[in-house]
Amino acid sequence: MRLDKIIARGRIVDLKSLDLEGALQELLDVCVGKFPDLKPEALLKGLLARESTMTTYLGHGVALPHVRIKMSRRYILAIGRSRVGIRHDGAMPEDRVHLIVMLIAGEKARDYLQLLASLARQVKDRELVDTLVNAPDLDSLYERLVGGFSGFRAVEAQQNRVNRLMFREAERVAQGADCSAIVVFGDTFIGGIQPGSLRTKLKTILVTRAAIEISDDNKQFTETIQVRSFSNQRLAQLRSAMLVALTRGVVTFSDRICCVGGITASNQFDTLVVVDIEREFQTLLTGSTADLLPEDVKPEVLERIIAVATELGVEGREGRPVGCLFVVGDNEKVSALSKPLVLNPFFGYKEEERNILNPFMDETVKEFSSIDGAFIIRGDGVVESAGSLIQATDSTHELPSGLGSRHAAAAAVSVAANCISIVVSSSTGQVTLFRRGVMLPLTEKRR
C-alpha cells in the first residue's frame, strides 16, 4: 500500500498536551470529527493498554501508537507534532517525543503488520523526522510528509558523462547477454536515485538499504528490494538481494541479470557484473523456487529475518559481536527436535505482538539474541520461543573448519525438518543460510 494514500491534511495537528494520554486524546478528537462512528474512549483505552505491554517508541523522538478495531475502513492515520516534546515512558528520561503517528486499523486489514513496518521504517529516518518537526506550518509538514512517504526525497543521481555511459553500456550488455533484468544498486548514490533519472525499456530492479514507497505514477523500477548493506564494498548486497528476489518470484533460477553499481555513497557507477543465478546458487538449489522456500514460509518473513540477522552481524549489541540462530518453518517438526534452555520470554503474548514482521519486535529479538539457543519461528512470522536447544544430527554434510556448534545445529535441523536456518557468527559477524544441510553465506566475514 502507498503510505501517502492514507495521509489526510485534516488529521495532522500541532499538539498542546505534554503527556502521551492527552496527545492521543487530541488525535482521536480529529478522527472522530471525520468518522463519528468511532468510540474514542474505547480507542484510548486500547492504545494505552498496548503501551503498557510493549512500548511504541521508535527513537529519534517518534512514537507509533496503534490499535486494531472492528470498522469498515481499513486504516485511519492521524499525526501530531509537538515542538516542546511529550513525555513517553518508553523513551530515555532526557528524551521527548516530537512526532506521534497514530494508526487505527480494521480487523480485516490483512497487510496490517506490513503497513506498520513500512511506517516504522519511514519515521526512523532522522533526516525526515527533523524535516517534519521543523516545518514552518502544518501545510508544509503535510507536503513534506507526503513527499517523504512517496519516495521523492531521494537525491537525483548525478548524471555526469561516466554515469550515463555506464548505464547505457549496462543496457547493451544486458541485451547482448540475454539478461532478464538490470539490477541497480541505489546506495551508490547519496539519498538514492530519484524517479526518472534512469530510463530504459528493460525490466529494472532497485536494490537499496532505504525504505522506499514510490508513487505508481513515477515508478521507474519494476521491483524494489530493501536489503541492508553490511559493508561499503561494491555490490555487497548482491547475494542477499538475489535470494529475496528468488523467494518473491521476481527472478527465476534460469535467469541471467546485469548488475550496475559502485562504492556506497560515491555517486559514481563504476562496476558492471553479469550474474547467472543458477551458477550463483547451484550448491543450494535443486531447480525450483518452491524447493528453496519451504511451503509454509512466507517470503516477507524470510526477508525480515535476514534483515534482523544482517543488522546483528553489522552492529552486534553494545559494540560486541553477538552470535545467534534463527529457525523458520515446519514448526511442529522443529519443536519436536528442540527443548528450552531457559523460560520462554515470548510465552503468553498475542501472536500479533510476537510476529517478526511487527517493527516493535526488532529490538526485542536483538535483546534476546544474547541468550544461548535458537529462535524458533513459524512460517507466518510468529516467534514461538527463544533460547531453544536444537537436538538434531546430520552425518551427511561436512562443514568448513572453524564453524562451531551453532552452525552445526543450523545445518542439522535444516536436514531433519523442512525449514530454513540462519546463523550469525559471534566471531566474524558473517550471516549464513542453511537449507537441507547446505550452507549459503549471505555476507562476507567482517575484517
C-alpha positions in Angstrom: 0.0 0.0 0.0 1.2 3.5 -0.8 1.6 5.3 2.5 0.8 8.7 1.1 -2.7 7.5 0.2 -3.8 7.2 3.8 -2.5 10.6 4.9 -5.1 13.4 5.2 -4.3 17.0 5.9 -7.2 17.3 8.3 -5.7 14.7 10.6 -2.3 16.4 11.0 -2.3 18.7 14.1 0.1 20.6 16.4 -0.3 19.0 19.9 -0.8 21.0 23.0 -0.6 18.2 25.6 2.6 17.4 27.4 1.8 13.8 28.2 1.0 10.8 25.9 -2.6 10.2 27.0 -3.5 13.8 26.3 -1.8 13.8 22.9 -3.7 10.6 22.0 -6.9 12.2 23.0 -6.2 15.2 20.7 -5.5 12.8 17.8 -8.6 10.8 18.5 -10.7 14.0 18.5 -9.7 14.9 15.0 -10.5 11.3 13.9 -13.9 11.3 15.5 -14.7 14.6 13.8 -14.4 12.8 10.4 -15.6 9.4 11.5 -18.3 9.8 14.2 -18.9 6.1 14.5 -15.6 5.7 16.3 -15.6 5.3 20.0 -12.8 7.5 21.4 -13.0 6.2 25.0 -12.5 2.6 23.9 -9.8 3.5 21.4 -7.9 5.4 24.0 -8.1 2.5 26.4 -6.8 0.1 23.7 -3.9 2.4 22.8 -2.8 2.8 26.4 -3.2 -0.9 27.0 -0.8 -1.6 24.2 1.7 0.9 25.6 1.6 -1.0 28.9 2.6 -4.3 27.3 5.0 -3.1 24.7 6.3 0.5 24.1 5.6 2.1 20.7 8.5 4.5 21.0 10.8 4.1 18.0 13.6 6.5 18.9 14.5 9.9 17.3 11.6 11.5 19.1 8.9 9.4 17.3 6.2 7.2 18.7 3.9 4.9 16.6 0.8 4.0 18.8 -1.5 1.6 17.0 -4.7 -0.4 17.7 -7.0 -2.7 15.7 -10.8 -2.5 16.0 -13.9 -3.5 14.1 -14.6 -0.9 11.4 -15.5 -0.8 7.8 -12.4 1.2 6.8 -9.0 -0.4 6.5 -6.9 2.3 8.1 -7.1 5.7 9.7 -3.9 7.6 10.2 -3.5 10.7 12.4 -0.3 12.6 13.0 0.6 15.0 15.8 3.6 17.3 16.2 4.9 18.7 19.4 7.8 21.2 19.2 8.1 21.3 23.0 8.1 17.5 23.4 5.9 14.9 25.1 6.8 12.6 28.0 6.9 9.0 27.0 7.6 6.0 29.3 9.4 4.2 26.5 11.9 6.9 25.9 15.0 7.8 27.9 14.4 10.3 30.7 16.1 13.1 28.8 14.2 12.3 25.5 10.9 13.7 24.4 8.5 12.7 21.7 8.1 15.3 19.0 6.1 13.3 16.4 3.3 10.9 17.1 2.0 8.7 14.2 -1.3 7.1 15.4 -2.6 4.2 13.3 -6.1 2.7 13.7 -6.6 -0.4 11.7 -9.6 -2.5 10.9 -9.5 -6.1 12.0 -9.9 -7.4 8.4 -6.9 -5.4 7.1 -4.6 -8.3 6.0 -1.5 -6.2 5.4 -1.6 -4.6 8.8 1.9 -5.7 10.0 3.4 -4.8 6.7 2.0 -1.3 6.8 3.1 -0.9 10.4 6.6 -1.9 9.4 6.6 0.5 6.4 5.5 3.3 8.6 8.2 2.5 11.2 11.0 2.3 8.6 10.0 5.7 7.2 9.8 7.6 10.5 13.1 6.0 11.7 14.8 8.3 9.2 16.2 11.1 11.4 16.5 13.4 8.4 12.8 13.1 7.6 11.8 13.5 11.2 13.8 16.6 11.6 12.3 18.0 8.4 8.8 17.3 9.7 9.3 18.7 13.3 10.9 21.9 11.9 8.3 22.5 9.2 7.2 26.2 9.5 3.4 25.2 9.4 1.1 22.2 9.1 0.6 22.7 5.4 4.4 22.4 4.9 4.5 19.5 7.2 1.8 17.7 5.2 3.7 18.4 1.9 7.0 17.1 3.3 5.3 14.1 4.8 3.6 13.1 1.6 6.8 13.7 -0.3 8.8 11.6 2.2 6.3 8.7 2.1 6.1 8.8 -1.7 9.8 8.5 -2.1 10.5 11.9 -3.7 13.2 12.9 -1.2 15.8 10.9 -3.0 18.6 13.0 -4.3 18.8 12.8 -8.1 21.7 10.7 -9.3 24.5 12.9 -10.7 24.1 12.4 -14.4 27.7 13.0 -15.4 29.3 11.5 -18.5 30.6 8.4 -16.8 27.2 7.5 -15.1 25.3 8.0 -18.4 27.9 5.8 -20.2 27.8 3.1 -17.5 24.0 2.8 -17.6 23.9 2.9 -21.4 26.5 0.1 -21.5 24.6 -1.9 -18.9 21.6 -1.9 -21.3 23.8 -3.1 -24.1 25.4 -5.8 -22.0 22.0 -6.9 -20.7 20.6 -7.2 -24.2 23.7 -8.9 -25.6 24.0 -11.4 -22.8 20.2 -12.2 -22.9 19.7 -10.9 -19.3 16.2 -10.8 -18.0 16.7 -7.6 -15.9 19.1 -4.8 -14.9 19.8 -4.6 -11.2 20.7 -1.1 -10.0 22.4 -0.7 -6.6 20.8 2.6 -5.4 23.0 3.1 -2.4 25.8 4.1 -4.8 24.1 7.5 -4.7 23.7 9.6 -1.5 19.9 9.7 -0.9 19.2 7.1 -3.5 18.0 7.5 -7.1 15.2 9.9 -7.9 12.4 8.5 -10.2 13.0 9.4 -13.9 16.8 9.8 -13.6 17.5 6.4 -15.3 15.5 5.4 -18.3 15.3 2.0 -20.0 12.7 -0.3 -21.6 14.2 -3.3 -19.9 13.0 -4.7 -16.6 14.8 -3.0 -13.7 15.3 -4.0 -10.1 16.4 -1.4 -7.5 18.4 -2.7 -4.5 18.7 -0.3 -1.6 19.0 -0.2 2.1 16.5 2.6 2.4 12.7 2.2 2.8 11.1 3.4 -0.4 7.4 3.8 -1.2 7.5 5.1 -4.8 4.4 6.6 -6.4 2.9 4.4 -9.1 2.9 7.3 -11.5 6.6 7.8 -11.1 7.8 4.2 -10.6 10.7 3.7 -12.8 11.8 0.4 -11.3 9.8 -2.8 -11.8 10.7 -4.0 -8.3 12.4 -2.6 -5.3 14.3 -4.9 -2.9 15.3 -3.5 0.5 18.4 -5.2 1.8 20.8 -3.9 4.4 24.3 -3.3 3.2 26.9 -4.8 5.6 29.9 -3.0 4.1 30.8 -0.2 1.7 32.2 -2.6 -0.9 30.8 -2.7 -4.4 27.6 -4.9 -4.8 27.8 -6.1 -1.1 24.1 -6.7 -1.1 24.1 -8.9 -4.3 23.6 -12.4 -2.8 21.0 -11.4 -0.2 19.1 -9.4 -2.8 19.0 -12.2 -5.3 17.8 -14.6 -2.6 15.0 -12.2 -1.8 14.2 -11.8 -5.5 14.0 -15.6 -5.9 11.7 -16.1 -3.0 9.4 -13.3 -4.2 9.3 -14.8 -7.7 10.9 -11.6 -9.2 13.6 -13.8 -10.9 13.9 -17.5 -11.6 16.9 -19.9 -11.4 17.3 -19.8 -15.2 17.6 -16.0 -15.3 20.7 -14.0 -16.0 20.9 -10.5 -14.7 23.1 -7.5 -15.3 24.1 -5.5 -12.2 25.4 -1.9 -12.2 26.7 -0.2 -9.1 29.6 1.4 -7.4 31.1 2.2 -4.0 28.4 3.2 -1.5 27.7 7.0 -1.4 30.3 7.6 -4.1 27.7 9.0 -6.6 29.5 7.1 -9.3 28.7 3.9 -11.2 31.9 2.1 -11.8 31.0 -1.7 -11.9 29.1 -3.9 -14.3 28.6 -7.6 -13.4 26.6 -10.3 -15.2 25.3 -12.9 -12.8 24.0 -16.3 -13.8 21.6 -17.1 -10.9 21.7 -20.9 -11.3 25.5 -20.9 -11.0 25.5 -18.5 -8.1 23.1 -20.7 -6.1 23.9 -24.1 -7.6 25.2 -25.7 -4.4 21.9 -24.8 -2.6 19.2 -25.2 -5.2 17.6 -28.2 -6.9 15.7 -26.5 -9.6 12.7 -24.6 -8.3 11.9 -21.6 -6.1 9.4 -23.7 -4.2 12.3 -26.0 -3.3 14.3 -23.1 -1.9 11.5 -21.7 0.3 9.5 -24.2 2.5 5.9 -24.1 1.6 4.8 -22.7 4.9 7.3 -19.9 5.0 6.1 -16.5 3.7 8.8 -14.6 1.6 8.4 -11.5 3.6 9.1 -13.4 6.8 12.4 -14.7 5.4 13.3 -11.2 4.3 12.6 -9.8 7.7 14.7 -12.5 9.4 17.6 -11.9 7.0 17.3 -8.1 7.7 17.5 -8.6 11.5 20.3 -11.1 11.2 22.3 -8.8 9.0 21.8 -5.9 11.4 23.1 -8.1 14.3 26.0 -9.1 12.1 26.9 -5.5 11.3 26.1 -3.8 14.6 26.2 -6.5 17.3 25.0 -5.4 20.7 26.7 -2.7 22.6 29.6 -2.8 20.2 30.3 -6.5 20.6 29.6 -9.3 18.1 26.6 -11.5 19.0 26.0 -14.9 17.6 22.5 -16.2 17.2 20.4 -18.8 15.3 17.0 -18.4 13.7 15.0 -21.5 12.6 11.9 -20.7 10.5 9.3 -23.1 9.1 8.0 -26.7 9.8 7.2 -25.6 13.4 5.8 -28.9 14.5 8.9 -30.9 13.5 11.3 -28.3 14.7 9.6 -28.1 18.1 9.9 -31.9 18.4 13.7 -31.5 17.8 14.3 -28.8 20.3 13.9 -28.1 24.0 14.0 -24.9 26.1 17.3 -23.9 27.8 15.5 -21.0 29.6 12.0 -19.9 30.3 10.4 -18.8 27.0 10.4 -15.0 27.0 7.7 -14.9 24.3 5.2 -17.1 26.2 1.8 -15.6 26.9 2.0 -12.7 24.3 -0.5 -12.4 21.5 0.7 -13.7 18.1 0.5 -10.3 16.6 2.7 -8.8 19.2 5.4 -11.5 18.8 5.4 -11.6 15.0 8.8 -10.9 13.4 7.0 -8.6 10.9 6.0 -6.3 13.7 8.5 -3.5 13.7 8.5 -3.3 17.5 9.9 -6.8 17.6 13.2 -5.8 16.2 14.8 -4.6 19.4 13.2 -7.4 21.4 14.7 -10.0 19.2 18.1 -8.3 19.2 18.0 -8.1 23.0 17.2 -11.8 23.4 19.8 -12.7 20.8 22.4 -12.9 23.6 20.5 -15.9 25.1 22.1 -19.2 24.3 20.0 -21.3 21.9 17.8 -20.6 18.9 14.8 -18.6 17.9 12.0 -20.9 16.7 9.8 -19.0 14.2 6.7 -20.1 12.4 6.4 -19.7 8.7 3.9 -16.8 9.2 6.5 -14.9 11.3 5.2 -15.7 14.8 8.1 -16.2 17.2 7.4 -19.3 19.2 10.4 -19.3 21.5 13.9 -18.1 22.2 16.7 -19.9 24.0 15.9 -23.3 22.5 18.4 -26.1 22.2 18.4 -27.8 18.8 18.6 -31.6 19.1 19.2 -32.8 15.6 22.1 -34.6 13.9 23.5 -34.6 10.4 26.1 -37.0 9.3 25.9 -36.4 5.6 27.2 -32.8 5.4 30.6 -31.6 6.4 31.1 -28.0 7.4 34.2 -25.9 6.7 36.7 -25.8 9.6 36.3 -23.0 12.0 32.5 -23.3 12.3 31.1 -24.2 15.7 28.1 -25.9 17.3 25.7 -23.1 16.3 26.4 -23.7 12.6 26.3 -27.5 13.1 22.9 -27.2 14.7 21.6 -25.0 11.9 22.8 -27.5 9.3 21.4 -30.5 11.1 17.9 -29.0 11.8 17.6 -27.9 8.1 18.1 -31.5 7.1 15.8 -33.1 9.8 12.9 -30.6 9.1 11.6 -28.7 6.1 12.9 -25.4 7.4 15.5 -22.7 6.8 18.0 -21.8 9.4 20.0 -18.6 9.5 23.2 -18.1 11.6 25.0 -15.0 12.7 28.6 -15.8 13.6 29.7 -14.4 17.0 33.4 -14.1 15.9 33.1 -12.7 12.3 29.5 -11.3 12.1 29.0 -13.4 8.9 25.4 -14.3 8.1 24.9 -17.8 6.7 21.7 -19.5 5.5 21.2 -23.3 5.7 18.8 -25.3 3.6 18.8 -29.1 3.6 22.2 -29.1 5.2 23.8 -26.9 2.5 25.2 -23.6 3.6 25.0 -20.3 1.7 27.0 -17.3 3.1 24.9 -14.2 2.7 27.5 -11.8 3.8 31.3 -11.8 3.9 33.3 -12.1 7.1 34.0 -8.9 8.8 37.6 -8.0 9.0 
